[in-house]
Amino acid sequence: MESSMRYLQDEIPCGIHAFGAPAASPSPLFIYPVGGDAAEMIEGLHERLDPTPKRKSSLRFTLVTFETPDWNGSLSPWPAPPLQRGDSEFTGDARATLGWILERLIPGVEARAPGVIGAARGMLGYSMAGLFALWALYQTEAFAICGSCSGALWYDGFADYVANNAPARPCSVYLSLGGREERARDPRLARVGADTKRIAAQLASSPLVKDSTFVLHPGGHFTSTGDRRAAALAWMARRV
């Protein structure tokens, strides 16, 4: 990673992380909602993108992280019951989060890192943020690409939503899932395998999806998360 900056935007911890060598053209901008401090998630990402010692990756992009104030509420597209008694609710506040990204986060990033102005934009997410990243493609023309890693695509009604709606603009989509995730005891979580495969097929047949892929990784939801994020980012960086 060539540079990294941390700051507060409306009291929300954010980070701007630049990968690849500087160039005259704008750097692709990828937004990544996280559930906590992004430092551990970002650490080692450069080496995962290009494991060749002492060589800068040829992949060039700017990754912007922000800590979500309420993981389940801020990223859920509509209300749904909690998975278990005592869990935080899915309050369906994704539209407010997306509005903040467009109206506050991105302008703040462009003021601090003008090299992203005019560049292609994308969204990366893991788990609930993976659901949010894909949902966002259907709400706004601001994003041309999405990486949904082990996305919560089991979410109530989401597979039907994708079947009955179209992305807001031509786009590219990367989906991944752990092979053991559909073995979850909770029947809602166990839908993730069938629903992700159904969504992948719908995306592959959509005239607005220029390129899509579905990658099945070994392990469960929390297996090799850093490698899964890096694989999604590499795919995205090569297609913008």
MOZI-V667293 format. One record per residue. N is the residue number from 1. RES is the residue in one letter. SS is DSSP state (2 for helix, 1 for strand, 0 for the rest). D_LAST is the distance of its C-alpha to the last C-alpha in Angstrom with 2 decimals. Layout:
BEGIN
n->(N	N)
res->(RES	RES)
ss->(SS	SS)
d_last->(D_LAST	D_LAST)
END
This chain:
BEGIN
n->(1	2	3	4	5	6	7	8	9	10	11	12	13	14	15	16	17	18	19	20	21	22	23	24	25	26	27	28	29	30	31	32	33	34	35	36	37	38	39	40	41	42	43	44	45	46	47	48	49	50	51	52	53	54	55	56	57	58	59	60	61	62	63	64	65	66	67	68	69	70	71	72	73	74	75	76	77	78	79	80	81	82	83	84	85	86	87	88	89	90	91	92	93	94	95	96	97	98	99	100	101	102	103	104	105	106	107	108	109	110	111	112	113	114	115	116	117	118	119	120	121	122	123	124	125	126	127	128	129	130	131	132	133	134	135	136	137	138	139	140	141	142	143	144	145	146	147	148	149	150	151	152	153	154	155	156	157	158	159	160	161	162	163	164	165	166	167	168	169	170	171	172	173	174	175	176	177	178	179	180	181	182	183	184	185	186	187	188	189	190	191	192	193	194	195	196	197	198	199	200	201	202	203	204	205	206	207	208	209	210	211	212	213	214	215	216	217	218	219	220	221	222	223	224	225	226	227	228	229	230	231	232	233	234	235	236	237	238	239	240)
res->(M	E	S	S	M	R	Y	L	Q	D	E	I	P	C	G	I	H	A	F	G	A	P	A	A	S	P	S	P	L	F	I	Y	P	V	G	G	D	A	A	E	M	I	E	G	L	H	E	R	L	D	P	T	P	K	R	K	S	S	L	R	F	T	L	V	T	F	E	T	P	D	W	N	G	S	L	S	P	W	P	A	P	P	L	Q	R	G	D	S	E	F	T	G	D	A	R	A	T	L	G	W	I	L	E	R	L	I	P	G	V	E	A	R	A	P	G	V	I	G	A	A	R	G	M	L	G	Y	S	M	A	G	L	F	A	L	W	A	L	Y	Q	T	E	A	F	A	I	C	G	S	C	S	G	A	L	W	Y	D	G	F	A	D	Y	V	A	N	N	A	P	A	R	P	C	S	V	Y	L	S	L	G	G	R	E	E	R	A	R	D	P	R	L	A	R	V	G	A	D	T	K	R	I	A	A	Q	L	A	S	S	P	L	V	K	D	S	T	F	V	L	H	P	G	G	H	F	T	S	T	G	D	R	R	A	A	A	L	A	W	M	A	R	R	V)
ss->(0	0	1	1	1	1	1	1	1	0	0	1	1	1	1	1	1	1	1	0	0	0	0	0	0	0	0	0	1	1	1	1	1	1	0	0	0	0	2	2	2	2	0	0	2	2	2	2	2	0	0	0	0	0	0	0	0	0	0	0	1	1	1	1	1	1	1	0	0	0	2	2	2	2	2	0	0	0	0	1	0	0	0	0	0	0	0	0	0	1	0	0	0	2	2	2	2	2	2	2	2	2	2	2	2	2	2	2	2	2	2	2	0	2	2	2	0	0	0	0	1	1	1	1	1	1	0	2	2	2	2	2	2	2	2	2	2	0	0	0	0	0	0	0	1	1	1	1	1	0	0	0	0	0	0	0	0	2	2	2	2	2	2	2	0	0	0	0	0	0	1	1	1	1	1	1	1	1	0	0	2	2	2	0	0	0	2	2	2	2	0	2	2	2	2	2	2	2	2	2	2	2	2	2	0	0	0	0	1	1	1	1	1	1	1	1	1	0	0	0	0	0	0	0	2	2	2	2	2	2	2	2	2	2	2	2	2	0	0	0)
d_last->(19.15	19.86	20.86	21.57	23.26	25.13	26.56	27.93	26.55	29.36	30.90	27.90	26.83	23.25	21.39	18.68	17.54	15.68	14.50	14.32	16.22	16.28	14.96	15.66	12.24	11.15	9.78	7.02	9.68	10.49	13.98	16.36	19.88	22.52	26.15	27.69	27.36	23.87	25.34	26.20	22.86	21.02	23.71	22.96	19.23	18.66	21.16	19.64	16.26	18.34	22.05	23.22	25.83	25.48	22.18	19.16	16.03	13.67	10.82	10.15	9.53	12.21	13.67	16.21	19.04	21.93	25.07	25.90	29.58	30.27	28.04	29.43	30.15	27.14	24.62	26.66	25.98	29.71	32.91	33.99	36.80	36.33	36.13	39.40	42.22	41.60	37.79	35.94	35.34	32.22	32.88	29.88	28.64	24.88	24.97	26.54	23.99	21.09	23.12	23.61	19.92	19.28	22.59	23.31	20.71	17.79	20.36	21.97	18.90	18.24	21.94	21.83	18.56	18.07	15.34	12.83	14.31	12.32	8.86	6.30	8.23	8.71	12.02	13.54	17.18	20.13	23.19	23.87	20.65	18.87	20.86	19.99	16.19	16.50	19.22	17.27	14.94	18.31	19.56	17.25	14.65	13.32	10.63	7.93	7.62	10.65	12.38	16.12	18.29	21.89	21.40	24.67	24.11	27.89	28.22	30.99	29.96	26.19	26.00	28.14	25.97	22.88	25.25	26.55	23.56	20.22	16.86	16.92	14.12	12.02	9.73	8.90	11.42	12.67	16.43	18.90	22.62	25.61	28.15	31.01	29.64	31.25	34.59	34.89	38.37	37.28	37.01	34.15	32.04	33.13	31.38	27.95	27.91	28.97	26.86	23.59	24.31	25.27	22.09	20.01	22.11	21.73	17.94	18.13	20.49	18.87	18.08	15.43	13.44	11.36	11.02	13.02	14.99	18.04	19.25	22.89	23.85	27.49	29.32	29.45	27.49	27.92	27.58	25.22	23.09	21.56	20.55	19.04	16.91	15.81	15.02	12.80	10.93	10.66	9.34	6.64	5.87	6.02	3.80	0.00)
END
